[in-house]
Amino acid sequence: MRKRRKSDRDQRFRAFPSVEQSALKEYEKLESRTRRVLSNTYQKLIQSVFLDDSIPNGVKYLINRLLVLIEKPTVDPIYIGLFGSTGAGKSSLINAIIQQAMFLPVSGESICTSCIVQVSSGCCAQYEAKIHLLSDQEWREELKNLTKLLHRTEELGREEADAWNRDEAVEEATWKLQMIYGNGAESKNYEELLRAKPKRKIPTSRVITLKAEEAEELSIKLDPYIRTQRRDWDGEATEMHIWPLIKHVEVTLPKSDLIPEGVVLVDIPGTGDFNSKRDEMWKKTIDKCSVIWVISDIERVSGGRAHEDLLNESIKACQRGFCRDVALVVTKADKLHLPEYLRERKAGNQAIQSQREAVLERNEMIKLQRTRILKEKLKRKLPADFKVLEASDLVYTVSAQEYWQQALLTEEETEIPKLREYVRKRLLDKKRRTVTKYVTEAFGLLLLTDSFSSTQNLPNEHLHMSVLRRFAEEKVELLEKAIGHCFACMEQPLQEGVRTARTSYRCILRACLVRSKGNQGFHQTLKAVCLKNGIYASRTLARIDLNEALTQPIYDQIDPVFGSIFRTGKPTGSALMPHIDAFKHSLQEKMTEIGIRSGWKYDSCKKNFLIQEISAILGGLEDHILRRKRRVYESLTASVQSDLKLCYEEAAQITGKKACERMKDAIRRGVDRQVAEGMFERAQERMQHQFQQLKTGIVEKVKGSITTMLTLASSQGDGLYKELADVGSEYKEMEKLHRSLREVAENARLRKGMQEFLLRASPSKAGPPGTSL
């Protein structure tokens, strides 16, 4: 069994070079031994209270904390979002990273992947895909909106009918209904379609599971589900599949040499979805990614609204979600028309001798240009000390095609290995931080458990604990004031943003409602916007979000301050987490001071427990803040959307002649009315209310946790504890594990230094043969 476990562990680390494997194995061993110690301690505690009628509060606390730590996941997955528009090369890039050339469907400029696809490696023996479908209720909601969109109450003239049929929203709604119910479905009403039988049987579990021994076999099975189907010239669907019902797809590979277990690559469509649940999942998926790669092919990287929208959405993910790293990945970096490049190249530069030299020079130039532009954009939106601004690589130029062919570029020059290295380093760093935190927290619990066996009260202990309680209460009050001061920094930018929004909203609305071809082909798209309360997302058009557009002037003002509040780093007037860290350190220092004065130097367990436990409590608080900040950030658009709901509903009901222009007028009147009644001011108040709720929640959690901790640390004379089984041996082992954290970290640094030395000493690789001009 031990040999099998060791083999399984070695298999999990196959994606890492030997130096990194050694570090991971040491951290894995540390974590495994810590879990074993915790399990043994848990068993002893359970046995010691098994026959008791009532369990003392202190023992309950210990048992619950031990169980939480024992069941805690090894490492939460790292989600890396590949975020790009149609034909940017997201699927091709994932295929290259996982070393499977045609695993996900690829097809040049056309839309291929029709939904969110997550790719990871795991302990399964086969290749596996789980296709998650919309629930029956979720599909009914979409069906109702699709039929409303296609409903016509009057006969149209030939010109109007042509415009109707060319409307993108109408085409998409028609296509979806035909795919599920067959030709003619678009002319049926909601009740008729509810009674209609889908052309394919839908599983009651709403999950379809596919398995295969080989990657190619699974790819063939999976392709019809995730590839957007095209039509023949006669308007018939080439093949019937259920992609309109698909919510998202999870693909799991067997243990991989290239993508480590614990990393999830997510292919994210660039615009969201008309279905509410899929659109909500689109946003939540972006927000849970700790890394976002904005994918743009080399011919479209220099501009365009779609590219800017993707960048802006990614930067917003840094504000509202868990994202800490954004990079631009420029695909198809082998494309270059040499005569044109040489003609436009500045004179005086060194002569280009080959296509390969030209490609490498052009790619380096793009890196420098786009890095400067991206960094300037990030600086405008994020605080100056945000870590992504310090990243050595903000732009990658990759070529999936050359990765396979290597006719022009070496494997390293395609930068696919560079992306893999980034993924590995990210996971290794997270493993190090997670295990360090885990072992430290476990050590604190064992300190407390071992101290329970002490039966002697220290002199004046109640007095010293009272002093500590009063000190903690005073510090909590100061923390509450500091949090209030942090959040008060939002008031001025919010006011300035509201003033700007009031003066610019008409221009913004006009830009959103005007199309280059007038109202032609826009009538039902606008109706779709109104049916979805101001938002329309399709697979082909740029995302339309009137609520977000109207509040953008406010976000432009608040973004740098908002980012500063939730950053980490040195304590400043607006940063929240450094104040919480300062609060933690002041408490720990006071605990040490009181411990020395009260004689805890002879009972170091109690002092160390208090110091370790306060770190665990406030560490959990950081996760709570990160989860809540999304609600705070999105409160502005949520408020505006709520205020405009009746306006959207009124516009959606408009039909007949010149309906498109009348819908626009209804939206303009509704927005004018709401602005006059204080729509932007209400949005400001709601965001401030969210900040107030967050402050209250933080203070209550801190107060409750510290009160519980100090009560548990009080002497045994309080009757909270009973005599427990001896856990001295577990405590000693845990103490050794805690000490070995430093040794493991030092070993990792030494190995890394040796690896870097060997890399510097090794000769560089030459380019592929036959690449001269």
C-alpha positions in Angstrom: 0.0 0.0 0.0 2.8 2.4 0.8 4.5 1.7 -2.5 1.2 2.2 -4.3 0.6 5.6 -2.5 4.2 6.6 -3.4 3.6 5.6 -7.0 0.3 7.6 -7.1 2.1 10.7 -5.6 4.9 10.4 -8.2 2.3 10.1 -11.0 0.5 13.3 -9.8 3.8 15.3 -10.1 4.7 14.0 -13.6 4.1 17.5 -15.1 6.9 19.0 -13.0 10.7 18.9 -13.6 12.7 16.9 -11.0 13.7 19.9 -8.9 10.1 21.0 -8.5 8.9 17.4 -8.0 11.2 17.2 -4.9 9.8 20.3 -3.3 6.2 19.1 -4.0 6.8 15.7 -2.6 8.2 17.2 0.6 5.2 19.5 1.0 2.9 16.5 0.2 4.6 14.5 2.9 4.3 17.3 5.4 0.6 17.6 4.7 0.0 13.9 4.8 1.7 13.4 8.1 -0.1 16.4 9.5 -3.5 14.9 8.5 -2.5 11.6 10.2 -1.6 13.4 13.4 -4.9 15.3 13.3 -6.8 12.1 12.7 -5.2 10.3 15.6 -5.9 13.3 17.9 -9.5 13.4 16.7 -10.0 9.7 17.4 -8.6 10.1 20.9 -10.9 13.0 21.7 -14.0 11.1 20.4 -13.1 8.1 22.4 -12.6 10.2 25.6 -16.1 11.7 25.4 -18.0 8.8 23.7 -19.9 7.8 26.8 -20.5 11.3 28.2 -24.0 12.6 28.5 -22.8 16.1 27.6 -19.6 17.3 26.0 -17.9 20.4 27.4 -17.8 23.5 25.1 -14.0 23.4 24.8 -14.0 19.8 23.6 -16.8 20.5 21.1 -14.7 23.4 19.7 -11.6 21.2 19.4 -13.5 18.3 17.8 -15.2 20.5 15.2 -12.0 22.4 14.4 -10.1 19.1 14.0 -12.8 17.7 11.7 -12.7 20.8 9.5 -9.0 20.6 9.1 -9.0 16.8 8.4 -11.6 17.3 5.7 -10.0 20.4 4.2 -9.1 20.0 0.5 -5.4 19.6 -0.3 -5.3 22.6 -2.6 -8.3 24.5 -4.1 -8.0 24.3 -7.9 -6.3 27.1 -9.7 -8.7 28.3 -12.5 -6.9 29.8 -15.5 -9.4 31.5 -17.8 -8.7 31.7 -21.5 -10.9 34.7 -22.4 -11.2 35.6 -26.1 -13.5 36.3 -29.0 -14.5 34.2 -32.0 -11.5 32.6 -33.8 -8.9 33.9 -31.4 -7.4 30.5 -30.9 -8.4 29.6 -27.3 -9.2 25.9 -28.1 -6.0 25.6 -30.2 -4.0 27.0 -27.3 -5.5 24.5 -24.8 -4.9 21.7 -27.3 -1.2 22.6 -27.5 -0.8 23.0 -23.7 -2.2 19.6 -23.1 -0.4 18.1 -26.1 -3.5 16.9 -27.9 -3.6 18.5 -31.4 -7.3 18.3 -32.2 -8.8 17.5 -28.8 -11.2 20.5 -28.6 -12.8 21.6 -31.9 -10.9 24.2 -34.0 -12.0 25.9 -37.2 -10.2 29.0 -38.2 -12.4 32.1 -38.0 -15.7 30.5 -37.3 -17.2 29.9 -33.8 -16.4 26.5 -32.6 -16.8 26.1 -28.8 -20.4 27.0 -28.0 -20.2 26.9 -24.2 -17.8 27.1 -21.2 -15.4 24.1 -21.3 -13.2 23.2 -18.3 -10.1 21.0 -18.9 -8.2 19.4 -16.0 -6.2 16.3 -15.2 -7.0 13.9 -12.4 -6.7 10.5 -11.0 -9.1 8.9 -13.4 -7.9 6.0 -15.6 -9.8 7.1 -18.7 -10.6 10.3 -20.5 -13.9 11.6 -19.2 -16.3 14.5 -20.1 -19.4 15.6 -18.1 -21.9 17.7 -20.1 -24.1 19.7 -17.7 -27.5 20.7 -19.1 -29.9 23.4 -18.2 -32.5 22.2 -15.7 -36.1 21.9 -16.9 -37.0 25.2 -15.2 -34.0 27.0 -16.6 -34.9 25.9 -20.2 -38.6 26.9 -19.7 -37.4 30.4 -18.7 -35.3 30.6 -21.9 -38.0 29.1 -24.0 -40.4 31.8 -22.8 -38.0 34.6 -23.8 -37.2 33.0 -27.2 -40.9 32.7 -28.1 -41.5 36.3 -27.0 -38.6 37.4 -29.2 -40.1 35.6 -32.2 -43.7 36.7 -31.6 -45.1 39.0 -34.3 -48.5 40.5 -33.8 -48.9 42.1 -37.3 -48.1 41.3 -40.9 -44.8 42.9 -42.1 -44.1 44.4 -45.5 -41.4 42.8 -47.6 -38.7 45.2 -46.6 -39.6 44.9 -42.9 -39.8 41.1 -43.1 -36.3 41.0 -44.7 -35.0 43.2 -41.8 -36.7 40.9 -39.3 -35.1 37.8 -40.8 -31.7 39.5 -40.8 -31.9 40.4 -37.1 -29.2 38.5 -35.2 -31.4 37.9 -32.2 -34.1 36.4 -34.4 -31.7 34.2 -36.3 -30.2 32.9 -33.0 -33.7 32.2 -31.4 -34.9 30.5 -34.6 -31.8 28.3 -34.7 -32.0 27.2 -31.1 -35.7 26.2 -31.4 -35.1 24.3 -34.6 -32.1 22.5 -33.1 -34.3 21.2 -30.2 -37.7 20.8 -31.7 -37.1 20.7 -35.5 -38.1 22.9 -38.4 -41.2 24.9 -37.9 -40.6 25.3 -34.1 -40.0 29.0 -34.6 -43.6 29.6 -35.6 -45.1 27.9 -32.5 -46.0 29.6 -29.3 -44.7 28.9 -25.8 -47.5 26.6 -24.7 -47.2 24.6 -28.0 -43.5 24.1 -27.5 -44.0 23.0 -23.9 -46.2 20.1 -25.2 -43.8 19.4 -28.1 -41.4 16.5 -27.8 -37.6 17.3 -28.3 -36.0 15.6 -31.2 -33.5 14.0 -28.9 -34.2 12.4 -25.5 -33.0 14.6 -22.6 -31.6 12.7 -19.6 -33.5 13.3 -16.4 -30.2 13.7 -14.5 -29.4 16.7 -16.9 -25.8 15.3 -17.1 -24.3 13.4 -20.0 -21.2 11.5 -19.2 -18.7 10.4 -21.9 -15.7 8.1 -21.4 -13.0 6.8 -23.6 -9.6 5.1 -23.4 -7.9 7.5 -25.8 -8.0 11.2 -26.2 -9.0 11.0 -29.9 -11.9 8.7 -29.1 -13.3 11.1 -26.5 -12.7 14.1 -28.8 -14.9 12.5 -31.5 -17.7 11.8 -28.9 -17.5 15.2 -27.4 -17.3 17.3 -30.6 -21.0 17.4 -31.5 -21.9 18.7 -28.0 -19.5 21.6 -27.9 -19.1 22.5 -31.5 -21.5 25.2 -32.7 -23.4 23.6 -35.6 -23.6 25.4 -39.0 -26.5 25.5 -41.5 -26.6 24.4 -45.1 -27.5 26.9 -47.7 -31.1 25.7 -47.7 -31.4 26.8 -44.1 -31.6 23.2 -42.6 -29.4 22.3 -39.7 -26.5 20.0 -40.8 -26.9 17.8 -37.7 -29.3 17.9 -34.7 -27.6 18.2 -31.4 -28.6 19.6 -28.0 -26.0 22.4 -27.6 -28.7 25.0 -26.8 -29.4 23.1 -23.6 -25.7 22.8 -22.5 -24.7 24.9 -19.5 -21.1 23.9 -19.3 -18.7 21.0 -19.9 -16.0 19.5 -17.6 -13.3 17.4 -19.2 -10.9 15.4 -17.1 -7.7 13.9 -18.5 -5.8 11.0 -17.0 -2.6 12.0 -15.1 -0.7 14.3 -17.4 3.0 14.9 -18.0 2.1 18.5 -19.0 -0.9 19.8 -17.1 -0.6 19.2 -13.3 -3.4 18.0 -11.2 -5.0 21.0 -9.4 -5.0 23.3 -12.5 -8.2 23.9 -14.5 -7.9 25.5 -17.9 -11.2 27.2 -18.8 -12.2 28.1 -22.4 -14.5 31.1 -21.8 -16.6 32.5 -24.7 -16.1 36.3 -25.0 -19.6 37.7 -24.7 -21.7 35.6 -22.3 -25.1 34.1 -23.2 -28.8 35.1 -23.7 -29.8 32.4 -21.2 -29.8 33.9 -17.7 -28.2 30.9 -16.0 -25.5 30.5 -18.6 -24.8 34.2 -18.5 -24.6 34.1 -14.7 -22.2 31.1 -14.9 -20.2 33.1 -17.5 -19.6 35.9 -15.0 -19.0 33.6 -12.0 -16.5 31.6 -14.0 -14.6 34.7 -14.9 -14.7 35.8 -11.2 -13.4 32.5 -9.8 -10.4 32.5 -12.1 -7.2 33.5 -10.2 -5.5 34.0 -13.6 -7.0 35.4 -16.9 -5.3 35.1 -20.2 -6.9 37.5 -22.7 -6.5 35.7 -26.1 -6.2 37.7 -29.2 -4.8 36.7 -32.6 -1.9 38.7 -33.9 -3.9 40.4 -36.7 -6.5 41.7 -34.2 -4.4 42.6 -31.2 -3.9 46.2 -32.2 -7.4 47.4 -31.5 -11.1 46.9 -32.0 -13.9 47.1 -29.6 -14.1 43.3 -28.9 -10.4 43.2 -27.8 -11.0 46.3 -25.5 -14.1 44.8 -24.0 -12.3 41.6 -23.1 -9.5 43.6 -21.4 -12.0 45.7 -19.5 -13.9 42.6 -18.3 -10.7 41.0 -17.2 -9.6 44.1 -15.2 -13.1 44.1 -13.6 -12.5 40.5 -12.5 -9.4 41.8 -10.6 -11.7 44.2 -8.8 -14.7 42.1 -8.0 -13.4 38.5 -8.1 -10.4 36.4 -7.2 -8.2 37.3 -10.2 -4.7 38.4 -9.3 -3.0 38.0 -12.6 -3.9 39.2 -16.1 -1.9 38.6 -19.2 -2.3 39.1 -23.0 -1.7 36.0 -25.0 -1.2 36.9 -28.7 -1.9 33.8 -30.8 -0.9 32.8 -34.4 2.4 34.6 -33.8 4.0 32.8 -36.8 1.8 34.7 -39.3 3.8 37.3 -41.2 3.8 38.5 -44.8 7.6 39.1 -45.2 7.6 41.6 -48.2 5.0 43.8 -46.5 6.9 43.6 -43.2 10.2 44.5 -44.8 8.6 47.5 -46.7 7.1 48.9 -43.4 10.2 48.2 -41.3 12.1 51.2 -40.2 15.3 51.9 -42.2 18.6 51.7 -40.3 17.7 48.5 -38.4 19.9 45.4 -38.8 19.2 43.5 -42.0 16.7 40.6 -41.8 18.1 37.4 -43.1 15.1 35.1 -42.9 11.3 34.8 -42.3 12.1 33.4 -38.8 14.2 36.5 -37.9 11.4 38.7 -39.0 8.8 36.8 -37.0 11.0 36.9 -33.9 11.7 40.6 -34.3 8.0 41.5 -34.9 6.9 39.4 -31.9 9.4 41.1 -29.6 8.2 44.5 -30.9 4.6 43.5 -30.2 5.5 42.4 -26.7 7.1 45.7 -25.9 4.3 47.8 -27.4 1.4 45.8 -25.9 3.1 45.5 -22.5 3.4 49.3 -22.3 -0.2 49.8 -23.3 -1.6 47.1 -21.0 0.5 48.3 -18.1 -0.8 51.9 -18.6 -4.4 50.5 -18.7 -3.9 48.5 -15.6 -2.4 51.4 -13.7 -5.5 53.6 -14.5 -7.8 50.9 -13.0 -5.7 49.2 -10.3 -3.7 50.4 -7.3 0.0 51.1 -8.0 1.2 48.2 -5.9 -1.1 45.6 -7.4 1.1 42.5 -8.1 0.2 42.1 -11.7 1.9 45.4 -12.4 5.2 43.9 -11.2 4.9 40.8 -13.5 7.9 40.2 -15.7 5.6 38.8 -18.5 2.4 40.6 -19.3 2.4 39.6 -22.9 3.1 36.2 -24.6 3.4 35.6 -28.3 2.4 32.0 -29.0 1.9 29.8 -32.1 0.0 26.6 -31.7 0.6 25.7 -35.3 4.4 26.1 -35.1 4.4 24.2 -31.8 3.3 21.1 -33.8 5.2 21.8 -37.0 8.4 23.6 -35.9 9.1 24.6 -39.5 9.8 28.2 -38.6 10.2 28.4 -34.8 11.6 26.2 -32.1 9.3 24.7 -29.4 10.6 27.3 -26.9 10.0 30.2 -29.3 6.4 29.2 -29.7 6.1 30.1 -25.9 3.8 27.1 -25.2 6.5 25.7 -22.8 6.6 29.2 -21.2 2.9 29.1 -20.4 3.2 25.6 -19.0 6.1 26.8 -16.8 3.9 29.7 -15.5 1.2 27.2 -14.6 3.6 24.9 -12.8 5.1 27.8 -10.8 1.7 29.1 -9.9 0.6 25.7 -8.5 3.9 25.1 -6.7 3.7 28.5 -5.0 0.0 27.9 -4.0 1.0 24.4 -2.6 3.8 26.0 -0.5 1.5 28.7 0.9 -1.4 26.3 1.5 0.7 23.6 3.3 2.5 26.2 5.4 -0.9 27.7 6.5 -2.3 24.2 7.1 0.6 22.9 9.2 0.7 26.1 11.2 -3.0 26.0 11.9 -2.8 22.3 12.9 0.1 23.1 15.3 -2.1 25.7 17.0 -4.8 23.2 17.6 -2.4 20.6 19.0 -1.0 23.3 21.3 -4.4 23.9 22.8 -5.3 20.1 23.0 -2.1 19.4 24.8 -2.6 22.2 27.2 -6.0 20.7 28.2 -4.1 18.0 30.1 -2.7 20.6 32.5 -4.6 20.7 35.8 -2.9 23.6 37.4 -4.1 27.2 37.2 -1.5 29.8 37.0 -1.4 32.7 39.6 -3.7 35.6 38.7 -4.6 34.0 35.4 -8.2 35.3 35.5 -6.8 38.8 36.0 -4.4 38.5 33.1 -7.2 37.1 30.8 -9.4 40.0 31.8 -6.6 42.4 30.8 -6.3 40.7 27.5 -10.1 40.8 26.9 -10.2 44.5 27.5 -7.2 45.1 25.3 -8.9 43.1 22.5 -12.1 45.0 22.9 -10.2 48.3 22.6 -8.4 47.0 19.5 -11.7 45.9 17.9 -13.1 49.4 18.3 -10.0 50.9 16.7 -10.3 48.3 13.9 -13.9 49.3 13.3 -12.9 52.9 13.0 -10.0 52.0 10.7 -12.4 50.0 8.4 -14.9 52.9 8.5 -12.1 55.3 7.4 -11.1 52.9 4.5 -14.6 52.7 3.2 -15.1 56.5 3.7 -12.4 57.0 1.0 -15.1 55.8 -1.6 -17.4 58.8 -0.8 -15.6 61.4 -2.9 -15.0 59.3 -6.1 -18.6 58.0 -5.9 -19.9 61.6 -5.8 -17.6 62.6 -8.7 -18.7 59.6 -10.6 -22.4 60.3 -10.1 -21.9 63.9 -11.3 -20.2 62.6 -14.4 -22.8 60.0 -15.0 -25.6 62.5 -14.8 -24.0 64.8 -17.4 -23.0 62.0 -19.8 -25.7 59.4 -19.7 -27.6 60.7 -22.7 -24.5 60.4 -24.9 -23.8 56.9 -23.6 -27.3 55.8 -24.2 -27.3 57.2 -27.7 -24.1 55.3 -28.5 -25.6 52.1 -27.2 -28.8 52.4 -29.2 -27.4 53.6 -32.5 -26.3 51.1 -35.2 -24.3 51.8 -38.3 -27.1 50.4 -40.5 -29.9 52.3 -38.6 -32.6 50.0 -37.3 -32.2 47.4 -39.9 -31.7 44.0 -38.2 -31.7 45.6 -34.8 -35.4 45.6 -33.8 -35.6 42.1 -32.1 -32.0 42.5 -30.8 -33.2 45.5 -28.9 -36.3 43.6 -27.7 -33.9 40.9 -26.5 -32.0 43.6 -24.5 -35.3 44.7 -22.9 -36.5 41.1 -22.2 -33.2 40.5 -20.3 -33.4 43.8 -18.3 -30.8 45.7 -20.3 -28.4 42.9 -21.2 -28.0 40.9 -24.4 -25.2 38.4 -25.0 -24.9 36.4 -28.2 -22.2 34.2 -29.7 -21.5 36.6 -32.5 -22.2 40.2 -31.5 -20.4 42.3 -28.9 -22.1 42.1 -25.5 -24.7 44.8 -24.9 -25.2 45.9 -21.3 -27.0 49.2 -20.9 -26.8 49.1 -17.1 -23.1 48.7 -17.1 -22.6 51.4 -19.8 -24.7 53.9 -17.8 -22.7 53.3 -14.6 -19.3 53.2 -16.3 -18.5 56.8 -15.5 -18.9 56.0 -11.8 -16.7 52.9 -12.1 -14.0 55.0 -13.9 -13.8 57.2 -10.8 -14.0 54.5 -8.1 -11.9 51.7 -9.6 -8.4 52.8 -8.4 -9.8 53.5 -4.9 -11.8 50.3 -4.8 -8.7 48.3 -5.8 -6.7 50.1 -3.1 -9.2 49.1 -0.4 -9.0 45.4 -1.1 -5.2 45.2 -1.9 -2.5 43.7 0.3 0.7 45.4 1.3 1.8 48.2 3.6 -0.9 49.8 5.8 -2.3 52.9 4.2 -5.4 55.0 4.7 -7.5 53.2 2.3 -6.2 49.5 2.4 -8.4 47.2 4.4 -6.3 44.0 4.9 -3.2 45.7 6.2 -5.3 47.2 9.0 -6.5 43.7 9.9 -3.0 42.4 9.8 -1.9 45.2 12.1 -4.7 44.3 14.4 -3.6 40.7 14.5 0.1 41.6 15.2 -1.0 44.0 18.1 -3.0 41.2 19.7 -0.2 38.7 19.3 2.3 41.1 20.8 0.0 41.7 23.8 -0.5 38.0 24.2 3.3 37.5 24.3 3.7 40.4 26.8 1.0 39.1 29.1 2.3 35.6 28.8 5.7 36.6 30.0 4.3 38.6 32.8 1.8 36.0 33.9 4.1 33.0 33.9 3.1 31.6 30.5 6.8 31.0 29.8 6.2 27.9 31.9 3.0 27.2 29.8 4.1 28.1 26.3 1.3 26.0 24.9 -1.3 28.6 25.9 0.6 31.5 24.6 1.5 29.8 21.3 -2.1 28.6 20.9 -3.5 32.2 21.2 -0.9 33.5 18.7 -1.6 30.7 16.2 -5.4 30.8 16.6 -5.7 34.6 16.0 -3.9 34.0 12.6 -6.3 31.2 11.7 -9.3 33.4 12.6 -8.2 36.4 10.6 -7.0 34.2 7.7 -10.6 32.9 7.4 -11.8 36.5 7.5 -9.8 37.4 4.4 -11.7 34.7 2.4 -15.0 36.1 3.7 -14.1 39.6 2.5 -13.0 38.3 -1.0 -16.4 36.6 -1.4 -18.4 39.6 -0.4 -16.5 42.2 -2.4 -18.2 41.1 -5.7 -21.6 42.0 -4.2 -20.2 45.4 -3.2 -18.7 46.1 -6.6 -21.7 45.0 -8.6 -24.2 46.9 -6.5 -24.0 50.0 -8.8 -25.2 48.1 -11.9 -27.6 46.0 -9.9 -29.2 49.2 -8.5 -29.5 50.8 -12.0 -30.9 47.6 -13.5 -33.5 47.4 -10.7 -34.6 51.0 -11.2 -34.9 50.5 -15.0 -36.8 47.2 -14.8 -40.3 48.8 -15.5 -38.8 50.8 -18.3 -37.4 47.7 -20.0 -40.6 45.8 -19.5 -42.6 48.7 -21.2 -40.2 48.8 -24.1 -40.3 45.0 -24.6 -44.1 45.2 -25.1 -43.9 47.6 -28.1 -44.8 46.1 -31.5 -46.1 47.4 -34.8 -44.8 50.0 -37.3 -41.5 51.8 -36.3 -41.4 49.6 -33.2 -37.6 49.8 -33.0 -37.6 53.6 -32.8 -40.5 53.6 -30.4 -38.7 51.2 -28.1 -35.6 53.5 -28.2 -37.9 56.4 -27.2 -39.4 54.4 -24.4 -35.9 53.5 -23.0 -34.7 57.2 -23.3 -37.8 58.5 -21.5 -37.5 55.8 -18.8 -33.9 56.6 -18.2 -34.5 60.4 -18.2 -37.3 59.9 -15.6 -35.2 57.7 -13.4 -32.1 60.0 -13.5 -34.4 62.9 -12.6 -35.7 60.9 -9.6 -32.1 60.2 -8.4 -31.2 56.9 -10.0 -27.4 57.4 -9.8 -27.7 58.8 -6.2 -29.6 55.7 -5.2 -26.9 53.5 -6.8 -24.3 55.4 -4.7 -26.3 54.9 -1.5 -26.7 51.2 -2.2 -23.0 50.7 -2.7 -22.3 52.6 0.5 -24.9 50.4 2.3 -23.1 47.3 1.0 -19.8 48.7 2.4 -21.6 49.3 5.8 -22.9 45.7 5.8 -19.4 44.4 5.0 -17.9 46.5 7.9 -20.6 45.2 10.3 -20.0 41.6 9.2 -16.2 41.9 9.7 -16.5 43.4 13.2 -19.1 40.9 14.3 -17.0 38.0 13.1 -13.9 39.3 14.8 -15.6 40.0 18.1 -17.3 36.6 18.2 -14.2 34.6 17.2 -11.9 36.4 19.7 -14.4 36.0 22.5 -14.7 32.3 21.8 -10.9 32.0 21.6 -10.2 33.8 24.9 -12.9 31.8 26.6 -11.4 28.5 25.5 -7.9 29.7 26.6 -9.2 30.4 30.1 -8.2 28.1 32.9 -9.7 24.6 33.5 -11.3 25.8 36.7 -14.1 27.4 34.5 -15.6 23.9 34.1 -15.3 24.1 30.3 -13.0 21.1 30.0 -12.7 17.6 31.3 -9.7 15.3 31.6 -8.9 14.1 28.1 -6.8 11.3 26.6 -3.0 12.0 26.5 -2.1 13.6 23.2 1.5 14.3 24.1 3.0 12.1 21.4 0.8 13.8 18.8 1.9 17.2 20.0 5.6 16.3 19.8 5.2 15.0 16.3 3.3 18.1 15.2 6.0 20.3 16.8 8.6 18.5 14.6 6.4 19.0 11.5 6.0 22.7 12.3 9.8 23.1 12.6 10.4 21.2 9.4 8.5 23.8 7.4 11.5 26.1 7.4 13.8 23.2 6.3 11.5 22.3 3.4 11.5 26.0 2.3 15.3 26.2 2.5 15.7 23.0 0.5 13.4 24.4 -2.2 15.5 27.6 -2.4 18.7 25.6 -2.7 17.4 23.4 -5.5 16.0 26.4 -7.4 19.4 28.1 -7.2 21.2 25.1 -8.5 18.7 24.7 -11.3 19.2 28.3 -12.4 22.9 27.9 -12.3 22.8 24.8 -14.5 20.4 26.6 -16.9 22.8 29.6 -17.2 25.7 27.2 -17.9 23.9 25.2 -20.6 24.1 26.3 -24.3 21.0 27.8 -25.9 19.1 25.9 -28.5 19.4 26.9 -32.2 16.4 27.5 -34.5 14.9 24.9 -36.8 16.9 24.0 -39.9 15.9 25.4 -43.2 14.6 28.7 -42.1 16.8 31.0 -44.1 15.3 33.6 -46.4 
